[in-house]
Structures are given as C-alpha cells and as structure tokens.
Amino acid sequence: MTLQKLFLTFGGAGLSPKAPGTVGTLASLPVGIAILYYLGMETLFILTLAITIIGIFEVNKYEKVTGTHDQQHIVIDEAAGMWLSLMIAYTTAITMTYPYAEILAIIFSFATFRLFDIWKPSTIGWIDRELKGGLGVMLDDILAGVAAGLLTSLVLMGIGELF
C-alpha cells in the first residue's frame, strides 16, 4: 500500500468491505479524542486544517491516476469532518454543569456527523454533487462536520436546560 493510499484511507480504515465511511469515521474518533485530551484543541484544529488541505491535493492526484471521483475507500474527509464536529461539541460540553456532558458530546458528535454525511441535506448535498475533485470530496464533509457540531451543541444545551 502506498503512503498516499494509507493517508486517503485513514490507515486502511476505508478499505473495510462494509460501510467504509462509518468505519473511517469510527477509526478517526479515538484519534481525535486522544489528540484533544493530550495535545489540546489547538493541535486538533491545526491537524484538521492540515489534513483537509493535504487531502484536497492528494485526492486530486489520486483521481487523476484512477480516473474516478469520490471513491468509497477515501475516508480522510470523514476524519476531518468528524474532528470538526468533535471540537465544536466538546467546546460546548466543557461549559455544561451536568454529569457526562463530555461523553454525550463524543457520542452525539459521531451520530450527528454520520447523519449529515449520509443524508447530505441542502448545501452539503449540492457540494457533494456539483464540486468535483479534492475540493468536493473534502468540503462536503467539512460542512457536515460543522453542522453536526452545531446540532450536537444545541442538543447538549437542551439537555442542560432540563437539569
């Protein structure tokens, strides 16, 4: 396996025969949590930005060689989107005073990211359909991650109002 394919499949997670997007998202979650807890939010943000930019260029190169767009085994975009969702949700969770807010942020950020990534409503779907190349592959998941993080934050604040 080439270094490029290892990067694009998030260490091979995207090579799963079933649900490669979900497997890639699930594989990126503990990595994101570990970076968040041990290295901080700033490091996770910079890493997310870096893999997004690198991902755009590497997907463009990969698509040129293979002649296909947005192959299912490419899941680096899921990692970037999941990490954005996690960062937004975690930022809200640490302000909550009820127990288990951080754990709920992790669970809900994963669930809502998968929801937006699969459903692709509104602009997310338009980007997925209309933008070609690495920008299209990465940008729909970035937007899905932001939407998922915001929805998770609203849910966490709603739970906070109940307690």
URTA-V259569 format. One record per residue. RES is the residue in one small letter. SS is DSSP state (h for helix, s for strand, l for the rest). Layout:
res: {RES,RES}
ss: {SS,SS}
//
This chain:
res: {m,t,l,q,k,l,f,l,t,f,g,g,a,g,l,s,p,k,a,p,g,t,v,g,t,l,a,s,l,p,v,g,i,a,i,l,y,y,l,g,m,e,t,l,f,i,l,t,l,a,i,t,i,i,g,i,f,e,v,n,k,y,e,k,v,t,g,t,h,d,q,q,h,i,v,i,d,e,a,a,g,m,w,l,s,l,m,i,a,y,t,t,a,i,t,m,t,y,p,y,a,e,i,l,a,i,i,f,s,f,a,t,f,r,l,f,d,i,w,k,p,s,t,i,g,w,i,d,r,e,l,k,g,g,l,g,v,m,l,d,d,i,l,a,g,v,a,a,g,l,l,t,s,l,v,l,m,g,i,g,e,l,f}
ss: {l,l,h,h,h,h,h,h,l,l,l,l,h,h,h,l,l,l,l,h,h,h,h,h,h,h,h,h,h,h,h,h,h,h,h,h,h,h,l,l,h,h,h,h,h,h,h,h,h,h,h,h,h,h,h,h,h,h,h,h,h,h,h,h,h,h,l,l,l,l,l,l,l,l,l,h,h,h,h,h,h,h,h,h,h,h,h,h,h,h,h,h,h,l,l,l,l,l,l,l,h,h,h,h,h,h,h,h,h,h,h,h,h,h,h,h,h,h,h,l,l,h,h,h,h,h,h,h,h,h,l,l,h,h,h,h,h,h,h,h,h,h,h,h,h,h,h,h,h,h,h,h,h,h,h,h,h,h,h,h,h,h,l}
//
